[in-house]
Amino acid sequence: MTATRRPTEWVDKAANPSKCLSALFLILTAVEFFLPLRAFGAAFHVAMNGVSAGGKILSLLDEPEPVWGRAEAQPGELRLENVSFSYDGQRDVLHDVSMAFPRTGMTAIVGPSGCGKSTVVNLLTRTAKAPGAARPSPPRQCRRPRRRRPQDP
């Protein structure tokens, strides 16, 4: 005949304090055990993003240079004379501004924040709607397309 087990025999085994402490220790240290692996995985992810970005940059550098036209700029300069501009119709952002931009060379528009530098560029590139004073007349074709980087993202 076989020995019969009591229905509460597993409770007696689980009530053993050394086993309970071992289980608790395992649960508490399991998180600590995997922290280095998680940190390594995060660093690996960042490295793979860098490799991907580097590959995109290198493929962009391998692209052939675009062919620009051979047209030369017309003689003369671009001028703004007595230009005023307001976005809301109440407060002038530009008031009676005059500027001249030579045909060759590089011109910088500098000044404190809010003085209208971006507004002047927007008027010259026709991205701001303004009375005809700031638009070149007649429009001329540039030797190559100009790239503009707006200050607003």
C-alpha positions as CSV (number, residue, x, y, z in Angstrom):
1,M,0.0,0.0,0.0
2,T,1.2,3.5,-0.8
3,A,1.5,6.3,1.7
4,T,-1.1,8.9,1.3
5,R,-0.1,12.5,1.2
6,R,-1.7,15.1,3.2
7,P,-3.4,17.9,1.2
8,T,-1.5,20.6,3.1
9,E,2.0,19.0,2.7
10,W,3.1,21.7,0.2
11,V,2.2,24.4,2.7
12,D,4.7,22.9,5.2
13,K,7.4,22.8,2.5
14,A,6.7,26.4,1.4
15,A,6.8,27.6,5.0
16,N,10.4,26.8,5.2
17,P,12.0,30.2,6.0
18,S,15.3,29.5,4.2
19,K,13.4,28.7,0.9
20,C,11.3,31.8,1.3
21,L,14.4,34.0,1.8
22,S,16.1,32.4,-1.2
23,A,13.1,33.1,-3.4
24,L,12.9,36.7,-2.1
25,F,16.6,37.2,-2.7
26,L,16.3,35.8,-6.3
27,I,13.4,38.1,-7.1
28,L,15.3,41.2,-5.7
29,T,18.6,40.5,-7.4
30,A,17.1,39.4,-10.8
31,V,16.6,43.1,-11.8
32,E,20.1,44.0,-10.7
33,F,21.4,41.0,-12.7
34,F,20.0,42.3,-16.0
35,L,20.9,46.0,-15.7
36,P,24.3,45.6,-17.4
37,L,22.6,43.7,-20.3
38,R,20.0,46.4,-20.6
39,A,22.7,49.1,-20.6
40,F,24.6,47.2,-23.3
41,G,21.5,46.9,-25.4
42,A,20.8,50.7,-25.2
43,A,24.4,51.5,-26.2
44,F,24.2,49.1,-29.1
45,H,20.9,50.7,-30.2
46,V,22.6,54.2,-30.2
47,A,25.6,52.8,-32.1
48,M,23.4,51.2,-34.8
49,N,21.5,54.6,-35.2
50,G,24.9,56.2,-35.7
51,V,26.0,53.7,-38.3
52,S,22.7,54.1,-40.1
53,A,23.1,57.9,-40.1
54,G,26.7,57.7,-41.3
55,G,25.7,55.5,-44.2
56,K,23.1,58.0,-45.3
57,I,25.6,60.8,-45.1
58,L,28.1,58.8,-47.1
59,S,25.5,58.0,-49.8
60,L,24.6,61.6,-50.0
61,L,28.3,62.6,-50.5
62,D,28.6,60.0,-53.3
63,E,25.8,61.7,-55.3
64,P,27.1,63.6,-58.3
65,E,27.3,67.3,-58.1
66,P,24.3,69.0,-59.8
67,V,25.0,70.8,-63.1
68,W,24.3,74.5,-62.9
69,G,23.5,76.8,-65.8
70,R,26.0,79.0,-67.4
71,A,23.9,82.2,-67.3
72,E,25.6,85.1,-65.6
73,A,24.0,87.6,-63.3
74,Q,22.8,90.8,-64.9
75,P,24.7,93.9,-64.1
76,G,23.3,96.1,-61.3
77,E,22.2,95.6,-57.8
78,L,19.1,94.6,-55.9
79,R,17.7,97.6,-53.9
80,L,15.0,98.1,-51.4
81,E,13.9,101.7,-51.1
82,N,11.6,103.1,-48.4
83,V,10.0,99.7,-47.7
84,S,7.5,99.4,-44.8
85,F,5.9,96.1,-43.8
86,S,3.4,94.9,-41.2
87,Y,2.2,91.4,-40.6
88,D,-1.0,92.4,-38.8
89,G,-1.6,95.8,-40.3
90,Q,-1.2,97.6,-37.0
91,R,2.5,97.4,-36.0
92,D,5.2,98.0,-38.6
93,V,8.0,95.4,-38.5
94,L,9.9,97.4,-41.1
95,H,9.4,101.1,-41.4
96,D,10.9,103.1,-44.3
97,V,13.9,100.7,-44.8
98,S,16.3,101.1,-47.7
99,M,19.1,98.6,-48.6
100,A,21.3,97.8,-51.5
101,F,22.7,94.4,-52.3
102,P,25.6,94.3,-54.7
103,R,25.6,91.9,-57.7
104,T,28.7,90.0,-56.4
105,G,30.0,89.2,-53.0
106,M,28.2,88.2,-49.8
107,T,25.9,90.5,-47.8
108,A,25.0,89.9,-44.2
109,I,21.9,91.3,-42.5
110,V,22.7,91.6,-38.8
111,G,20.8,93.1,-35.8
112,P,19.1,92.4,-32.5
113,S,16.3,89.9,-32.3
114,G,13.0,91.2,-33.7
115,C,14.5,94.0,-35.8
116,G,13.2,92.5,-39.1
117,K,16.1,90.5,-40.6
118,S,14.0,87.5,-41.4
119,T,11.2,89.7,-42.7
120,V,13.6,91.3,-45.2
121,V,14.7,87.9,-46.4
122,N,11.1,86.8,-46.7
123,L,10.3,89.8,-48.8
124,L,13.2,89.3,-51.1
125,T,12.4,85.6,-51.6
126,R,8.7,86.4,-52.0
127,T,7.6,84.1,-49.1
128,A,5.9,87.1,-47.4
129,K,3.1,88.9,-49.2
130,A,3.9,92.6,-49.4
131,P,3.2,95.6,-51.6
132,G,5.3,95.5,-54.8
133,A,8.1,97.7,-53.3
134,A,10.3,94.8,-52.2
135,R,9.9,92.6,-55.3
136,P,12.5,92.9,-58.0
137,S,11.0,94.1,-61.2
138,P,11.3,92.5,-63.7
139,P,12.0,89.1,-62.1
140,R,15.4,87.8,-63.3
141,Q,16.6,84.2,-63.4
142,C,19.5,83.4,-61.1
143,R,22.5,81.6,-62.3
144,R,21.6,78.7,-60.0
145,P,18.8,78.0,-57.6
146,R,19.3,79.6,-54.2
147,R,18.8,77.5,-51.1
148,R,17.2,79.3,-48.1
149,R,17.2,78.0,-44.6
150,P,14.4,79.6,-42.6
151,Q,15.0,80.4,-38.9
152,D,11.7,78.8,-37.9
153,P,11.9,75.0,-37.8
